[in-house]
């Protein structure tokens, strides 16, 4: 079931309009997202 959900996600997201219209900027890059995710998973495990 999880594989079906993941397979339905888009391969990429174009945020050009959000950046232009709202001044949106992403908060996490891949490295910081991974660190944050592992930190939170470890906290749940404890």
mmCIF file of the N, C-alpha and C atoms, coordinates in Angstrom:
data_MODEL
# 
_entry.id   MODEL 
# 
loop_
_atom_site.group_PDB 
_atom_site.id 
_atom_site.type_symbol 
_atom_site.label_atom_id 
_atom_site.label_alt_id 
_atom_site.label_comp_id 
_atom_site.label_asym_id 
_atom_site.label_entity_id 
_atom_site.label_seq_id 
_atom_site.pdbx_PDB_ins_code 
_atom_site.Cartn_x 
_atom_site.Cartn_y 
_atom_site.Cartn_z 
_atom_site.occupancy 
_atom_site.B_iso_or_equiv 
_atom_site.pdbx_formal_charge 
_atom_site.auth_seq_id 
_atom_site.auth_comp_id 
_atom_site.auth_asym_id 
_atom_site.auth_atom_id 
_atom_site.pdbx_PDB_model_num 
ATOM 1   N N  . UNK A 1 1  ? 0.808  -1.191 0.000  1.00 0.00 ? 1  UNK A N  1 
ATOM 2   C CA . UNK A 1 1  ? 0.000  0.000  0.000  1.00 0.00 ? 1  UNK A CA 1 
ATOM 3   C C  . UNK A 1 1  ? 0.857  1.263  0.000  1.00 0.00 ? 1  UNK A C  1 
ATOM 4   N N  . UNK A 1 2  ? 1.898  1.302  0.804  1.00 0.00 ? 2  UNK A N  1 
ATOM 5   C CA . UNK A 1 2  ? 2.763  2.481  0.849  1.00 0.00 ? 2  UNK A CA 1 
ATOM 6   C C  . UNK A 1 2  ? 3.402  2.718  -0.515 1.00 0.00 ? 2  UNK A C  1 
ATOM 7   N N  . UNK A 1 3  ? 3.807  1.651  -1.184 1.00 0.00 ? 3  UNK A N  1 
ATOM 8   C CA . UNK A 1 3  ? 4.414  1.800  -2.512 1.00 0.00 ? 3  UNK A CA 1 
ATOM 9   C C  . UNK A 1 3  ? 3.455  2.472  -3.484 1.00 0.00 ? 3  UNK A C  1 
ATOM 10  N N  . UNK A 1 4  ? 2.170  2.131  -3.427 1.00 0.00 ? 4  UNK A N  1 
ATOM 11  C CA . UNK A 1 4  ? 1.182  2.769  -4.303 1.00 0.00 ? 4  UNK A CA 1 
ATOM 12  C C  . UNK A 1 4  ? 1.092  4.269  -4.018 1.00 0.00 ? 4  UNK A C  1 
ATOM 13  N N  . UNK A 1 5  ? 1.140  4.635  -2.755 1.00 0.00 ? 5  UNK A N  1 
ATOM 14  C CA . UNK A 1 5  ? 1.078  6.052  -2.380 1.00 0.00 ? 5  UNK A CA 1 
ATOM 15  C C  . UNK A 1 5  ? 2.310  6.780  -2.910 1.00 0.00 ? 5  UNK A C  1 
ATOM 16  N N  . UNK A 1 6  ? 3.468  6.216  -2.656 1.00 0.00 ? 6  UNK A N  1 
ATOM 17  C CA . UNK A 1 6  ? 4.716  6.840  -3.104 1.00 0.00 ? 6  UNK A CA 1 
ATOM 18  C C  . UNK A 1 6  ? 4.770  6.932  -4.624 1.00 0.00 ? 6  UNK A C  1 
ATOM 19  N N  . UNK A 1 7  ? 4.338  5.895  -5.302 1.00 0.00 ? 7  UNK A N  1 
ATOM 20  C CA . UNK A 1 7  ? 4.340  5.902  -6.765 1.00 0.00 ? 7  UNK A CA 1 
ATOM 21  C C  . UNK A 1 7  ? 3.412  6.970  -7.340 1.00 0.00 ? 7  UNK A C  1 
ATOM 22  N N  . UNK A 1 8  ? 2.430  7.410  -6.569 1.00 0.00 ? 8  UNK A N  1 
ATOM 23  C CA . UNK A 1 8  ? 1.493  8.429  -7.057 1.00 0.00 ? 8  UNK A CA 1 
ATOM 24  C C  . UNK A 1 8  ? 2.047  9.852  -6.901 1.00 0.00 ? 8  UNK A C  1 
ATOM 25  N N  . UNK A 1 9  ? 3.133  10.016 -6.144 1.00 0.00 ? 9  UNK A N  1 
ATOM 26  C CA . UNK A 1 9  ? 3.711  11.345 -5.949 1.00 0.00 ? 9  UNK A CA 1 
ATOM 27  C C  . UNK A 1 9  ? 4.393  11.818 -7.227 1.00 0.00 ? 9  UNK A C  1 
ATOM 28  N N  . UNK A 1 10 ? 4.371  13.121 -7.486 1.00 0.00 ? 10 UNK A N  1 
ATOM 29  C CA . UNK A 1 10 ? 5.068  13.629 -8.675 1.00 0.00 ? 10 UNK A CA 1 
ATOM 30  C C  . UNK A 1 10 ? 6.580  13.489 -8.526 1.00 0.00 ? 10 UNK A C  1 
ATOM 31  N N  . UNK A 1 11 ? 7.270  13.359 -9.646 1.00 0.00 ? 11 UNK A N  1 
ATOM 32  C CA . UNK A 1 11 ? 8.728  13.225 -9.623 1.00 0.00 ? 11 UNK A CA 1 
ATOM 33  C C  . UNK A 1 11 ? 9.392  14.553 -9.262 1.00 0.00 ? 11 UNK A C  1 
ATOM 34  N N  . UNK A 1 12 ? 8.730  15.653 -9.556 1.00 0.00 ? 12 UNK A N  1 
ATOM 35  C CA . UNK A 1 12 ? 9.272  16.962 -9.206 1.00 0.00 ? 12 UNK A CA 1 
ATOM 36  C C  . UNK A 1 12 ? 8.127  17.943 -9.013 1.00 0.00 ? 12 UNK A C  1 
ATOM 37  N N  . UNK A 1 13 ? 8.420  19.039 -8.364 1.00 0.00 ? 13 UNK A N  1 
ATOM 38  C CA . UNK A 1 13 ? 7.431  20.079 -8.114 1.00 0.00 ? 13 UNK A CA 1 
ATOM 39  C C  . UNK A 1 13 ? 8.004  21.399 -8.610 1.00 0.00 ? 13 UNK A C  1 
ATOM 40  N N  . UNK A 1 14 ? 7.242  22.088 -9.433 1.00 0.00 ? 14 UNK A N  1 
ATOM 41  C CA . UNK A 1 14 ? 7.668  23.384 -9.940 1.00 0.00 ? 14 UNK A CA 1 
ATOM 42  C C  . UNK A 1 14 ? 7.059  24.465 -9.053 1.00 0.00 ? 14 UNK A C  1 
ATOM 43  N N  . UNK A 1 15 ? 7.896  25.142 -8.292 1.00 0.00 ? 15 UNK A N  1 
ATOM 44  C CA . UNK A 1 15 ? 7.411  26.166 -7.376 1.00 0.00 ? 15 UNK A CA 1 
ATOM 45  C C  . UNK A 1 15 ? 7.673  27.592 -7.889 1.00 0.00 ? 15 UNK A C  1 
ATOM 46  N N  . UNK A 1 16 ? 7.951  27.730 -9.184 1.00 0.00 ? 16 UNK A N  1 
ATOM 47  C CA . UNK A 1 16 ? 8.295  29.033 -9.762 1.00 0.00 ? 16 UNK A CA 1 
ATOM 48  C C  . UNK A 1 16 ? 7.200  30.074 -9.533 1.00 0.00 ? 16 UNK A C  1 
ATOM 49  N N  . UNK A 1 17 ? 5.944  29.688 -9.722 1.00 0.00 ? 17 UNK A N  1 
ATOM 50  C CA . UNK A 1 17 ? 4.855  30.658 -9.540 1.00 0.00 ? 17 UNK A CA 1 
ATOM 51  C C  . UNK A 1 17 ? 4.703  31.062 -8.082 1.00 0.00 ? 17 UNK A C  1 
ATOM 52  N N  . UNK A 1 18 ? 4.854  30.140 -7.158 1.00 0.00 ? 18 UNK A N  1 
ATOM 53  C CA . UNK A 1 18 ? 4.758  30.475 -5.737 1.00 0.00 ? 18 UNK A CA 1 
ATOM 54  C C  . UNK A 1 18 ? 5.887  31.410 -5.332 1.00 0.00 ? 18 UNK A C  1 
ATOM 55  N N  . UNK A 1 19 ? 7.080  31.191 -5.870 1.00 0.00 ? 19 UNK A N  1 
ATOM 56  C CA . UNK A 1 19 ? 8.197  32.089 -5.579 1.00 0.00 ? 19 UNK A CA 1 
ATOM 57  C C  . UNK A 1 19 ? 7.925  33.487 -6.100 1.00 0.00 ? 19 UNK A C  1 
ATOM 58  N N  . UNK A 1 20 ? 7.392  33.546 -7.325 1.00 0.00 ? 20 UNK A N  1 
ATOM 59  C CA . UNK A 1 20 ? 7.127  34.844 -7.944 1.00 0.00 ? 20 UNK A CA 1 
ATOM 60  C C  . UNK A 1 20 ? 5.941  35.555 -7.284 1.00 0.00 ? 20 UNK A C  1 
ATOM 61  N N  . UNK A 1 21 ? 4.831  34.845 -7.096 1.00 0.00 ? 21 UNK A N  1 
ATOM 62  C CA . UNK A 1 21 ? 3.608  35.456 -6.569 1.00 0.00 ? 21 UNK A CA 1 
ATOM 63  C C  . UNK A 1 21 ? 3.688  35.768 -5.076 1.00 0.00 ? 21 UNK A C  1 
ATOM 64  N N  . UNK A 1 22 ? 4.230  34.860 -4.291 1.00 0.00 ? 22 UNK A N  1 
ATOM 65  C CA . UNK A 1 22 ? 4.200  34.988 -2.839 1.00 0.00 ? 22 UNK A CA 1 
ATOM 66  C C  . UNK A 1 22 ? 5.563  35.231 -2.219 1.00 0.00 ? 22 UNK A C  1 
ATOM 67  N N  . UNK A 1 23 ? 6.619  35.155 -3.012 1.00 0.00 ? 23 UNK A N  1 
ATOM 68  C CA . UNK A 1 23 ? 7.951  35.254 -2.432 1.00 0.00 ? 23 UNK A CA 1 
ATOM 69  C C  . UNK A 1 23 ? 8.307  34.019 -1.621 1.00 0.00 ? 23 UNK A C  1 
ATOM 70  N N  . UNK A 1 24 ? 7.651  32.893 -1.941 1.00 0.00 ? 24 UNK A N  1 
ATOM 71  C CA . UNK A 1 24 ? 7.869  31.650 -1.205 1.00 0.00 ? 24 UNK A CA 1 
ATOM 72  C C  . UNK A 1 24 ? 9.290  31.151 -1.410 1.00 0.00 ? 24 UNK A C  1 
ATOM 73  N N  . UNK A 1 25 ? 9.872  30.588 -0.358 1.00 0.00 ? 25 UNK A N  1 
ATOM 74  C CA . UNK A 1 25 ? 11.193 29.975 -0.436 1.00 0.00 ? 25 UNK A CA 1 
ATOM 75  C C  . UNK A 1 25 ? 11.182 28.715 0.426  1.00 0.00 ? 25 UNK A C  1 
ATOM 76  N N  . UNK A 1 26 ? 11.790 27.658 -0.095 1.00 0.00 ? 26 UNK A N  1 
ATOM 77  C CA . UNK A 1 26 ? 11.802 26.420 0.665  1.00 0.00 ? 26 UNK A CA 1 
ATOM 78  C C  . UNK A 1 26 ? 12.662 26.568 1.924  1.00 0.00 ? 26 UNK A C  1 
ATOM 79  N N  . UNK A 1 27 ? 12.284 25.823 2.943  1.00 0.00 ? 27 UNK A N  1 
ATOM 80  C CA . UNK A 1 27 ? 12.981 25.889 4.231  1.00 0.00 ? 27 UNK A CA 1 
ATOM 81  C C  . UNK A 1 27 ? 14.050 24.801 4.334  1.00 0.00 ? 27 UNK A C  1 
ATOM 82  N N  . UNK A 1 28 ? 13.830 23.665 3.700  1.00 0.00 ? 28 UNK A N  1 
ATOM 83  C CA . UNK A 1 28 ? 14.731 22.530 3.821  1.00 0.00 ? 28 UNK A CA 1 
ATOM 84  C C  . UNK A 1 28 ? 15.299 22.141 2.461  1.00 0.00 ? 28 UNK A C  1 
ATOM 85  N N  . UNK A 1 29 ? 16.575 21.810 2.445  1.00 0.00 ? 29 UNK A N  1 
ATOM 86  C CA . UNK A 1 29 ? 17.145 21.133 1.283  1.00 0.00 ? 29 UNK A CA 1 
ATOM 87  C C  . UNK A 1 29 ? 17.233 19.657 1.667  1.00 0.00 ? 29 UNK A C  1 
ATOM 88  N N  . UNK A 1 30 ? 17.747 18.830 0.789  1.00 0.00 ? 30 UNK A N  1 
ATOM 89  C CA . UNK A 1 30 ? 17.762 17.391 1.057  1.00 0.00 ? 30 UNK A CA 1 
ATOM 90  C C  . UNK A 1 30 ? 18.539 17.051 2.332  1.00 0.00 ? 30 UNK A C  1 
ATOM 91  N N  . UNK A 1 31 ? 19.699 17.661 2.520  1.00 0.00 ? 31 UNK A N  1 
ATOM 92  C CA . UNK A 1 31 ? 20.521 17.346 3.704  1.00 0.00 ? 31 UNK A CA 1 
ATOM 93  C C  . UNK A 1 31 ? 19.821 17.756 4.996  1.00 0.00 ? 31 UNK A C  1 
ATOM 94  N N  . UNK A 1 32 ? 19.293 18.994 5.049  1.00 0.00 ? 32 UNK A N  1 
ATOM 95  C CA . UNK A 1 32 ? 18.647 19.445 6.284  1.00 0.00 ? 32 UNK A CA 1 
ATOM 96  C C  . UNK A 1 32 ? 17.337 18.696 6.536  1.00 0.00 ? 32 UNK A C  1 
ATOM 97  N N  . UNK A 1 33 ? 16.630 18.318 5.472  1.00 0.00 ? 33 UNK A N  1 
ATOM 98  C CA . UNK A 1 33 ? 15.404 17.539 5.635  1.00 0.00 ? 33 UNK A CA 1 
ATOM 99  C C  . UNK A 1 33 ? 15.726 16.168 6.227  1.00 0.00 ? 33 UNK A C  1 
ATOM 100 N N  . UNK A 1 34 ? 16.789 15.538 5.756  1.00 0.00 ? 34 UNK A N  1 
ATOM 101 C CA . UNK A 1 34 ? 17.178 14.216 6.251  1.00 0.00 ? 34 UNK A CA 1 
ATOM 102 C C  . UNK A 1 34 ? 17.566 14.281 7.721  1.00 0.00 ? 34 UNK A C  1 
ATOM 103 N N  . UNK A 1 35 ? 18.344 15.281 8.085  1.00 0.00 ? 35 UNK A N  1 
ATOM 104 C CA . UNK A 1 35 ? 18.751 15.448 9.490  1.00 0.00 ? 35 UNK A CA 1 
ATOM 105 C C  . UNK A 1 35 ? 17.534 15.647 10.376 1.00 0.00 ? 35 UNK A C  1 
ATOM 106 N N  . UNK A 1 36 ? 16.630 16.524 9.964  1.00 0.00 ? 36 UNK A N  1 
ATOM 107 C CA . UNK A 1 36 ? 15.422 16.806 10.747 1.00 0.00 ? 36 UNK A CA 1 
ATOM 108 C C  . UNK A 1 36 ? 14.546 15.562 10.873 1.00 0.00 ? 36 UNK A C  1 
ATOM 109 N N  . UNK A 1 37 ? 14.389 14.836 9.792  1.00 0.00 ? 37 UNK A N  1 
ATOM 110 C CA . UNK A 1 37 ? 13.570 13.627 9.798  1.00 0.00 ? 37 UNK A CA 1 
ATOM 111 C C  . UNK A 1 37 ? 14.166 12.580 10.739 1.00 0.00 ? 37 UNK A C  1 
ATOM 112 N N  . UNK A 1 38 ? 15.460 12.352 10.660 1.00 0.00 ? 38 UNK A N  1 
ATOM 113 C CA . UNK A 1 38 ? 16.098 11.365 11.539 1.00 0.00 ? 38 UNK A CA 1 
ATOM 114 C C  . UNK A 1 38 ? 16.028 11.790 12.996 1.00 0.00 ? 38 UNK A C  1 
ATOM 115 N N  . UNK A 1 39 ? 16.196 13.067 13.258 1.00 0.00 ? 39 UNK A N  1 
ATOM 116 C CA . UNK A 1 39 ? 16.103 13.585 14.621 1.00 0.00 ? 39 UNK A CA 1 
ATOM 117 C C  . UNK A 1 39 ? 14.711 13.315 15.194 1.00 0.00 ? 39 UNK A C  1 
ATOM 118 N N  . UNK A 1 40 ? 13.679 13.587 14.406 1.00 0.00 ? 40 UNK A N  1 
ATOM 119 C CA . UNK A 1 40 ? 12.313 13.386 14.873 1.00 0.00 ? 40 UNK A CA 1 
ATOM 120 C C  . UNK A 1 40 ? 11.945 11.920 14.975 1.00 0.00 ? 40 UNK A C  1 
ATOM 121 N N  . UNK A 1 41 ? 12.437 11.092 14.088 1.00 0.00 ? 41 UNK A N  1 
ATOM 122 C CA . UNK A 1 41 ? 12.191 9.658  14.196 1.00 0.00 ? 41 UNK A CA 1 
ATOM 123 C C  . UNK A 1 41 ? 12.862 9.086  15.445 1.00 0.00 ? 41 UNK A C  1 
ATOM 124 N N  . UNK A 1 42 ? 14.072 9.553  15.743 1.00 0.00 ? 42 UNK A N  1 
ATOM 125 C CA . UNK A 1 42 ? 14.776 9.090  16.941 1.00 0.00 ? 42 UNK A CA 1 
ATOM 126 C C  . UNK A 1 42 ? 14.038 9.507  18.193 1.00 0.00 ? 42 UNK A C  1 
ATOM 127 N N  . UNK A 1 43 ? 13.473 10.708 18.204 1.00 0.00 ? 43 UNK A N  1 
ATOM 128 C CA . UNK A 1 43 ? 12.726 11.189 19.376 1.00 0.00 ? 43 UNK A CA 1 
ATOM 129 C C  . UNK A 1 43 ? 11.479 10.344 19.599 1.00 0.00 ? 43 UNK A C  1 
ATOM 130 N N  . UNK A 1 44 ? 10.825 9.916  18.538 1.00 0.00 ? 44 UNK A N  1 
ATOM 131 C CA . UNK A 1 44 ? 9.631  9.087  18.671 1.00 0.00 ? 44 UNK A CA 1 
ATOM 132 C C  . UNK A 1 44 ? 9.984  7.695  19.196 1.00 0.00 ? 44 UNK A C  1 
ATOM 133 N N  . UNK A 1 45 ? 11.156 7.205  18.822 1.00 0.00 ? 45 UNK A N  1 
ATOM 134 C CA . UNK A 1 45 ? 11.586 5.870  19.210 1.00 0.00 ? 45 UNK A CA 1 
ATOM 135 C C  . UNK A 1 45 ? 11.941 5.803  20.707 1.00 0.00 ? 45 UNK A C  1 
ATOM 136 N N  . UNK A 1 46 ? 12.425 6.893  21.246 1.00 0.00 ? 46 UNK A N  1 
ATOM 137 C CA . UNK A 1 46 ? 12.881 6.929  22.645 1.00 0.00 ? 46 UNK A CA 1 
ATOM 138 C C  . UNK A 1 46 ? 11.747 6.880  23.627 1.00 0.00 ? 46 UNK A C  1 
# 
